[in-house]
Amino acid sequence: MLRTLVARSDAFPLAQPFRISRGVKTVAEVVTVEIMANGATGRGEAVPYPRYGESIAGTLDDIANARGAIVDGATRDDLLALMHAGAARNAVDCALWDLETKLSGCSVTDRLGQPDIAPTPTAMTVSLDALPAMAAAAHALADVPLIKIKVDRTDPEAQIRVVRDAAPNPRIIVDPNESWTIAEVERLQPLLAELRIDLLEQPLPVGEDEALEGFGSLIPIAADESAHVAGDVAALAGKYQVINIKLDKTGGLTGALALADAAAAAGLGVMTGCMISSSLSIAPALVVAARSAFVDLDGPLWLSADREGGVKGMRGVLTPPAAGFWGTV
């Protein structure tokens, strides 16, 4: 079946800046892929991440290099050998899942034997900022189910405490984005327990995971930047209790499902995360979210305008996209 492939860059301005320990973002720059065949169009989106050496131009080049095989009919399984795990493969893989839906008339969840996507509670992020701004952001989220706090090394105690004081009821994830040392992880344990933090996400830089071997954390610790594909799980078991799955790391929904299966087999919990993106990135991630103990998919809620028909957020709950948006008919 001969196909047509279109890949382009799109930009979605944010309604307000998004700050983490590595910097600030004011626009979501994504790569959109459309694959057409037999009158149907499948769409996918990826967010190239500089932390992993990715860029918009490099991602478009990777897709262009695989174009011949893709238009000639490469399957999602073929992509696993054809393209490396990352943003480029994610956009193509998700476009193929969507194309298969449009051609077959059978949704992604039906093919996987899962229930239809339901309204999904998601973490709402309090980005790194001055303490009064973090307190104000947390106060506005005081009635959501789950908050995620972006922190750094400057004063994590104050950053976490000001959010908990402003929002006493939600569950909380603390995300230092690799900015802590093992000494800080140890020192902050009593505070994390006192403030009822539910999850600590990737506190240490990638490559320093060994420091967590046998560490008796008072709360679960999740691997994010350290966990990309199913093959990473064996080295992370015994150090982390949760794996954060992002489709831009796994190279698409196909790889994400494999990582979820590997994590479950190793007795690890699953979290589903995202980059700052449009709803076209979030729709396939919701398939994995249905298997997850923690869901962090508020990326589109930071945009000043999303793609038409995308997810909607209300009090920390995502409403699925409109029928036909992605993976449904």
N, C-alpha and C positions, 0 to 999 in steps of 0.2 A: 504494500500500500504506500504509494508515493505521498509525501507530505510537503507542506510549506512551513518554514520556520521564520519567525520574526523576533528579533531580540533588540531591546532598546533600554535606555536609561530614563527613569522618571524621578521627579523630585516632589516631595510633599512637605511644605513648610510646617513647622511645629507651632502650636498655639502659645507655647512658652518654652524656654530653654530646659534641656534635660542634662543634668550634671551627674557625673560619676567620678571616681578617683582618677580616671585617666583623661578627663576632659569634658567639654560641653558640646552638645549637639543642638542645632537650631533648625535643621532640615533633615528629613529622611530621604536619603538617596538610594534608590532601589534599581534592580534590573528586572524588567518584565519580559517574559517569554510567551509567545503565542505559537501554537502548533496547529495547523489546519490540515484536515483530511476528510474527504467525502462530505464536504459541506459543513463539518463540525469544527469547532475551535476549542482547544484546551489551553488554559492559562496557568502560569506559575510566576512566582515572584521570589527574588532573593535580595538579601542585604549584604553586599560585600563588606567585610569587617577588617579594617587596617590592622587590628591586633593579630590577625592571622595572615598578614601579608597580602590581603585582598584589596582590590580597587574596582571601581566601575569599569575602567578600561580593560583591566586584566580579566575580569569576569566575562565581559563581552568577547574578548579574544579567545578565552577557553571555550565558549559556546561556538564561536565561529570555527574553531579547530575541529570540533565534533559535528559540525553541521552536516557534512556529507553522510555520515552514518545515521544521523537522526532522521534526515529527510528520506533516507532509503528504508527506514522502518525499524531502527534499533529499538529494542524493548527496554523497559526499566531495568531488567536484569542485565542487559547488555551494557547499560550505563555504568554499572558497578566496576567494570573493567575498562570502559572507554574514558571515563572522567574520574578525577580524584574527588574525594569527599570535600564539600565546600559549597560556596554560594552558587557557582555556575551549575553544578549538577543538581542542586536543589531546585532551581528555577525550571530546569528541563524535566526533572523527575515529576514535579508537581503538575506541570503542564500535561505530561503524559497520563497521569492519573485522571486529570480532568477530561482529557480527550477521550479516554476509554469510557468514562461515564457518559459523555455526550453521544458516543457512537453506539454504546450498548443499551442505553436507557436505564442502566442499573447504577445506583449511587455507590460511592466508595464504601460507606458503612455497610451497605447490604452485601457487597462483595467480601468484606472482612467479617461478616457475621456479627456486627456490632449494632446496637440500637442507633436510631437517628440522633444527631447531635442535639442536645438539650441546652437550655440556658445554663451557663457555666460560671461559677464564682471564679474570679481572678484576683491575683494580687494587684493592688493599686500602689504605684510607686511614689514615695517621697524622695525626690532627688536631692543630691548633696547641695547644701546651700548654707547661708548664715543661719544660726540657730533660731532666730525669730521667724524666718521664712519657713524653716522646716516645721516648726511648731504650728504655724498657720496652715500649712499644707496638710499636716496630720489631723488638725482639728476639723478640717473640711471632709476628712475621710473617716471620722470617728464612728460612723455607722456601717462601714463596709466589713465584709467577713475577714479580709486578709490585706495587710499592708506589707510592702517591701521597702526597706530603708537602705538607701545608698550612703555608705560611710567611707571614711578614709582613715589616715593615721593621726590627723591633727588633734582630734578630741572625740574619739568614738564613744566614750562614756556619755558625754554631754549630748551628742547627736542622737544616740539611742534613747536616752532618758527623756529628752524633750519630746520625742515622738510618742513614747509610751504615756507620758503625762498628759499629752493632748488627746490621745486616743487610747483609753484604758481597756477597751473591750476587744478589738480585733486581734486575731492571730498575727504574728509578725515574723517576717524573714529579714535577716540582716545580711547585706551584701557588701563586703569590702572590696570586691573586684581585684583580688590578689594583692591588696596593699598592706596586709598585716604580716608580722613575723609570728613564729610559733610561740615566742615569749608573750606576745600580745594575746594570742588565742588562749593561752593558759591563764594569763592575768585577768582576762575579761570573763572567764567562766562564771564566777559568782554573780556578776552583773547580769549576764544573759539569763541565768536561772531566775534571779530575783524579778526581772522584768518580764518573765514568761515568754521569752523568745522561742519560737517553734522550730526555727531552722537557721543555721549559719551557712552561707553560701560562699564557696571558694575563698576562704580567707587568705590562703598562702599563694605565692606565685607558682605557676606551673613549673614543675621540676623539683619542687620542695615537698612533694606529697609524702615522702618517706618519713617526715617528721610526725605525721599523723598515725603511723603504724602503731597499733596498740594503745593509742591515746584515749583515755577515758573521758570523752567529752560529756558534759552534762546535758547537752542538746545535740540532735543530729546535725551532721555536717554534710553539705552537698558539694559534689564535684561539678563545676561548670566548665571553665576553660581547660581543665584537665581531662574532660570526657568528651570525645567527639564521636567515636564509632563503637560498634559492638566489640571489636577487638581490644578496646581499652579497658574493658570491665575487669578482667582478671587482675590487672596491676593495681586497680583502685579498691578492690574488695579488701576489707581489713583496715582501710584508711578512711573511707567515707561510708556513710550509711544511705545516701541518696545520690542519684545521678540526674543532673539537669539536662534534658534532651532539647536541643534546638535544631530545627531542620536545616538551618544554614551551616551547622557544624556537621551533621550526619550526611549531608548531601541529598536531602529530600525525605519524603515520607517513607519510602522504601527502607532507607537506612535507619530512620527513626524507629520504625516498628521493630527492626532487628535489634537495635540498642535496647528498646524497652523489654524485649524478650530476654536478652542477655542479662540485663539488670535483675529481672525477676528470678531468673535461674540462679543467680548468685545471692539471692536473698536481700537485694538492695531495693529501696524505694525509688519511685520515679517522680520527677518534677518535669513539667513542660514549660519552657521559656521561649523568649522571642527577642529579636532586636526591635528598635523603633522602626515601624514598617506600616504598610497599609493592611487592610483586611485580607488582601489576597495572600499574604504570608500567614495570617492567623487561621484562615479556614482549614487548611490541611493540618495545622498544629492542633486544632480542636479534636481531631481524630485520636491523637496521642493523649491529649488532656483527659479523655474519658478513662484512661488507664492510670491516671496520676494522682498522687496524694497531695501535691502542690501544683497549682497552675498560675503562671505568670505571663499573661498574654494581653497586657494593656497597651501594647505598642501603638495601635491605631488611635487610641483615646488621647494620645498626645498631639495628634495632627489637627491643624486648623480646618482641614477638609479631607475626608477619606474618599475611597472609590465608591461610586454609587452602588447601593445594595449591600454594603459591607456590614460588619458587626455593629451593634449598638451596646453602649455601656450604661448601666443604671445601678448606682449604689453597689458597685463592685461585682456586678453580674453581667456577663456578656450574653447578648441575644444572638443566636446564629445568623449568618448572612441570609439574604433573600434566596429563594429557590432558584437554582440555575447559576448562582454566583460562582461557586466552585464545588465540584464533587457531587452535585445533586442535579436532578433533572426537573 
